[in-house]
Amino acid sequence: MRFLKRLVFAALLLASLAAGWLVWFALTPVVLNNPVGAEKPLDFTIPAGYGLRAVSQRLVDEGMGFSPWQFTVLARLLGKAGAIQAGSYEVEAGVTPWQLLDKLTRGDVSQGALLFVEGMTFRQLRAILDAHPELRHDTAGLSDAEILALIGAEEKHPEGLFFPDTYLFTKRSSDAELLRRAYRAMQQRLAQAWEARAPGLPLKTPYEALILASIVEKETGLAEDRPLVASVFVNRLRIGMALQTDPTVIYGMGEKFDGNLRKRDLQTDTPYNTYRRPGLPPTPIAMPGQAALQAALQPAHSDKLYFVARGDGSSAFSRNLGEHNRAVTQYQRRKERENRR
């Protein structure tokens, strides 16, 4: 009987010690072995498919100052062994194992953000993706065609296929997944705009609408002018008049463009020179935003065929070449006077 009492007492003592250890470990701040400095947040990733032991080892490998078994025991005793979620996380100095386990089971992942800007070309977009430190660069070294295949796009040319917006993502996500989301967003927005298009437009397909929207995006200095800018190009398409838009010529020049568009550039034939070739260019020339899509498919009703920049972001619109030439002279003289000041 006395032995049994001692055995029960020892068991209760061990249970009390275990409970005390559990509380102490759970509530004691973790020492973070952070390679970028103790004052900075520690970033780490839990890959998909990891079990509790692998997660515990991963935490230690990433800089958590405890033994893997300690975190494993804590999670099992609290009944959260199978509740840890994959993803990228960020913890600050002073975090306790209890708080860490709570973060991992809630899926409180850290997020990065990347802005795709209206009017940006795919070459510019790739440069931003390649330089972003919080992305996994799965597209690095791939050709444009290989990237399109990777994200499931059927098109042969990437320009204009990605919707400009601010995209949030889990840190160390694939840049290909970000492109896939932007591609799907553009497909959805373009389909919606095409369904709501004005009747009688000289556009045969949604892709042609995307091309026109990209030109409207690059040609518009003032948001309020977009519907009229779009109407100029729609009116020209209707009568078979050349679009004669500088941004397409610049796009066709590629890296040869040095910031100055010369007369010889307008006379050099490329698939994108809309002074030399009738109709739309073969592909978009940039990423159009929602407003440009809407303007291209619901342009203003007008008889305008020309426009010229006033110098303040807005444009002056004309019905014929005579009016246009007078407007060009007027605003060129204003610009010359301002330059002499």
Helices and strands as residue ranges (DSSP letters): H 2-27, E 42-46, H 52-61, H 68-77, E 87-91, H 97-106, E 111-115, H 122-131, E 135-136, H 144-151, E 166-170, E 173-174, H 175-195, H 206-219, G 223-225, H 226-239, H 246-253, G 254-256, H 263-267, H 290-297, E 306-309, E 315-318, H 321-340
